[in-house]
Amino acid sequence: MTGVYVYGLVPAGAELPEDLEGLGPTGRVWTVPHGEIAAVVGDVPDDRPLGTRADLLAHERTVDGLAAVTAVLPMRFPAVVEEAGVVEELLAPHHDRFTEDLASSRGGCSSR
């Protein structure tokens, strides 16, 4: 199983900024959608533990970049989840609450 770093939650279909760069070795950031919400995730360093100042700053830059274009519920630093568990453990059980929280954070959940 592979772990992914979770930056936050956004409305499903939200467009990520092109210059968004994560803290993992590839810098790649993508979404894992479920219903009306999506987790924004990226790869994690596999050669060292998380928790450096640089990791925290990368987390903040990513969340700030998301917040500039859409409603976002940031995750606590550092949040690593098994990739297969993003939907089953994080999104599905809390879908309705996260959808409501996103809607109230920007006056609506739709990013379309």
C-alpha positions as CSV (number, residue, x, y, z in Angstrom):
1,M,0.0,0.0,0.0
2,T,1.1,3.5,-0.8
3,G,0.5,6.5,1.5
4,V,-0.6,9.9,0.2
5,Y,-0.3,13.3,1.8
6,V,-3.6,15.0,2.2
7,Y,-3.6,18.8,2.0
8,G,-7.3,19.5,2.3
9,L,-10.7,19.0,0.9
10,V,-12.3,21.0,-2.0
11,P,-15.6,20.8,-3.9
12,A,-15.5,18.0,-6.5
13,G,-14.6,19.4,-9.9
14,A,-12.5,22.2,-8.5
15,E,-9.7,23.2,-10.8
16,L,-6.3,23.1,-9.2
17,P,-3.9,26.0,-9.9
18,E,-1.3,24.9,-12.6
19,D,1.6,26.1,-10.4
20,L,0.5,24.1,-7.3
21,E,3.5,22.1,-6.0
22,G,3.3,19.6,-3.2
23,L,6.0,18.6,-0.7
24,G,6.6,15.1,-2.1
25,P,9.5,14.1,-4.3
26,T,7.5,14.6,-7.6
27,G,5.8,17.8,-6.4
28,R,2.6,16.5,-8.1
29,V,-0.7,17.3,-6.5
30,W,-4.0,15.7,-7.6
31,T,-7.6,15.2,-6.4
32,V,-9.4,12.1,-5.3
33,P,-13.1,12.8,-5.7
34,H,-16.1,11.3,-3.9
35,G,-19.6,12.6,-4.5
36,E,-19.6,16.4,-4.0
37,I,-16.1,16.6,-2.4
38,A,-12.5,15.8,-3.3
39,A,-9.3,15.3,-1.3
40,V,-6.3,17.2,-2.6
41,V,-3.4,14.8,-2.2
42,G,0.2,14.3,-3.2
43,D,3.1,11.9,-2.8
44,V,5.1,11.8,0.4
45,P,8.9,11.7,0.9
46,D,9.9,8.0,1.2
47,D,13.5,8.7,2.2
48,R,12.8,10.7,5.5
49,P,10.2,11.4,8.0
50,L,7.9,14.4,7.5
51,G,7.9,17.4,9.8
52,T,10.7,19.8,8.6
53,R,10.1,23.5,8.3
54,A,10.3,23.1,4.5
55,D,7.5,20.5,4.7
56,L,5.3,22.9,6.7
57,L,5.9,25.7,4.4
58,A,5.1,23.5,1.3
59,H,1.9,22.5,3.1
60,E,0.9,26.1,3.7
61,R,1.8,27.2,0.1
62,T,-0.4,24.4,-1.3
63,V,-3.4,25.2,1.0
64,D,-3.0,28.9,0.3
65,G,-2.9,28.2,-3.5
66,L,-6.1,26.2,-3.2
67,A,-7.8,28.9,-1.1
68,A,-7.0,31.5,-3.8
69,V,-9.3,29.7,-6.3
70,T,-11.8,27.6,-4.3
71,A,-13.3,26.8,-0.9
72,V,-10.9,24.5,1.0
73,L,-11.0,22.7,4.3
74,P,-7.3,22.3,5.2
75,M,-6.0,19.2,6.9
76,R,-3.8,19.3,9.9
77,F,-0.1,19.1,9.2
78,P,1.1,16.4,8.5
79,A,-1.8,14.2,7.3
80,V,-0.8,11.0,5.6
81,V,-3.4,8.3,4.7
82,E,-3.1,5.1,2.8
83,E,-4.1,5.9,-0.8
84,A,-6.8,3.2,-0.8
85,G,-8.3,4.8,2.4
86,V,-8.8,8.3,1.2
87,V,-12.4,7.5,0.1
88,E,-13.3,4.7,2.5
89,E,-11.8,6.2,5.6
90,L,-11.9,10.0,5.1
91,L,-14.4,11.1,2.4
92,A,-17.2,8.6,2.5
93,P,-18.0,8.5,6.2
94,H,-17.9,12.3,6.5
95,H,-19.2,13.3,3.1
96,D,-22.3,15.2,4.2
97,R,-20.5,17.2,6.9
98,F,-17.6,18.1,4.7
99,T,-20.0,19.2,1.9
100,E,-21.9,21.5,4.4
101,D,-18.6,22.9,5.8
102,L,-17.4,23.7,2.3
103,A,-20.7,25.3,1.3
104,S,-20.6,27.5,4.4
105,S,-17.0,28.5,3.9
106,R,-17.7,30.3,0.6
107,G,-21.4,30.5,0.3
108,G,-21.7,27.4,-1.8
109,C,-20.1,24.1,-2.6
110,S,-20.2,24.3,-6.4
111,S,-17.0,25.3,-8.1
112,R,-18.5,25.0,-11.6
